[in-house]
Amino acid sequence: MQATAYTYDPESRSGQVLLDDGTPVPFDAAAFDAGGLRLLRPGQRVRIETEDAGEAAGAGAGRRITLVTLQTF
């Protein structure tokens, strides 16, 4: 799935992406590290992989990003 980098904190290696419908979705350091990136700038087009957050995360948790990497053409 594709998204656009929205925020990124280099100290925590976490941030948010915007889905194409404008929905912000947070990602954690594990998802950032899985993509092998060193830096992410707001506005960059990224590819993300997600999984269902499941019942353990609570009702309405939605999707969890497991990988963030740059979108290449």
C-alpha positions in Angstrom: 0.0 0.0 0.0 1.2 3.5 -0.7 1.1 6.6 1.6 2.8 9.9 2.1 5.2 10.6 5.0 3.5 13.1 7.3 5.7 13.3 10.5 8.9 11.7 11.5 10.9 12.0 14.8 14.6 10.9 14.2 15.2 10.4 17.9 12.3 7.9 18.4 12.3 6.7 14.7 8.5 6.9 14.7 6.0 9.1 13.0 2.8 9.1 10.9 1.9 8.6 7.3 -1.1 9.8 5.5 -3.1 7.3 3.5 -4.4 8.4 0.1 -7.8 9.2 1.7 -6.1 11.5 4.2 -6.2 9.2 7.2 -3.2 9.6 9.4 -1.7 6.2 10.6 1.2 6.1 13.1 4.2 3.9 12.8 6.8 2.9 15.4 10.5 2.3 15.4 10.2 -1.4 14.6 8.3 -0.5 11.4 10.8 2.1 10.4 13.8 -0.2 11.1 12.2 -3.0 9.0 12.3 -0.7 5.9 16.0 -0.1 6.2 15.6 3.7 6.0 18.0 6.2 7.6 15.8 9.3 7.4 12.3 10.2 6.3 11.1 13.7 5.2 7.5 14.8 5.3 6.0 14.6 1.8 8.0 11.6 0.6 6.0 8.9 -1.0 6.4 5.6 0.9 5.3 2.0 0.7 3.9 0.5 3.8 2.9 -2.9 4.9 0.2 -3.3 7.5 -1.5 -6.0 9.6 -4.8 -6.0 11.5 -4.1 -4.7 15.1 -6.4 -7.5 16.3 -8.6 -7.9 19.4 -5.6 -7.6 21.8 -5.1 -3.9 20.9 -8.7 -3.1 21.7 -11.8 -2.1 19.8 -11.2 0.3 16.9 -7.5 -0.2 16.9 -7.5 -0.7 13.1 -4.3 -1.4 11.2 -0.8 -1.4 12.5 2.1 -0.5 10.2 4.8 -3.2 10.1 7.1 -1.7 7.4 7.8 1.7 6.0 10.1 2.1 3.0 10.5 4.5 0.1 8.2 4.0 -2.9 10.3 3.4 -6.0 9.0 3.5 -9.5 
